[in-house]
Amino acid sequence: MSAASGTGAPGPRRGDLELGPGAVLLHGFAGPDAAALLAGLDAVLRESPFRHMVVPNGRRMSVAMSNAGLVGWVADRSGYRYAPTDPDTGRPWPAMPDAFAALADRAAERAGHPGFVPDCCLLNRYAPGARMSLHQDGDERDLGAPIVSVSLGLPATFLWGGVSRADRPRRLRLEHGDVVVWGGASRLAFHGVDVLKPGRHPSTGALRLNLTFRRAL
């Protein structure tokens, strides 16, 4: 049985790493779908290219971002929010490719969260030196739905904390095709990505790409 087939009873399986209640690291789960995911990403970026957003304190994010789906996550001087249109183009965000939603649904089911239908996918591009500080994903209206995060390209060190910022985070190596899913009691866990180290991957070159699926509306 393929690890990404989605057949059988939902829930973690041997080889998956449980990070906490409702949180699982699925090693290599997206590997068989990586080519389709990257093709879908290219199509989205032709309409809404990556850009470095500016957060309310005026700092430029080191991670470049875009979005796909009914809404997209945006940041600027006025704050953080989900918006139906790309502020750079004035047009709706590109539709989420079929391969995106299908992979997110299968991963969520494997992690014990069946029936996940994402309406938003955040697209993140990490170049060497980029990082994502510890944060919670709490801007979504539906906190009952999980987060599904897919890693492609260069390996990264994922920081997995608790529901309090004071909790010391674990350091987990994420490889090409790894997927982290968290929901339930872990839905508001703090998490981040340490500074990306230089390298080269046959699928993405000198970059790490991350697809993060959410139900925002």
Secondary structure, 3 states (H helix, E strand, C coil): CCCCCCCCCCCCCCCCEEEECCEEEECCCCHHHHHHHHHHHHHHHHHCCCECCECCCCCECCCEEEEEECCEEEEECCEEEEECECCCCCCECCCCCHHHHHHHHHHHHHCCCCCCCCCEEEEEEECCCCCEEEECCCCCCCCCCCEEEEEEECCEEEEECCCCCCCCCEEEEECCCCEEEECHHHCCCCEEECCCCCCCECCCECCEEEEEEECCC
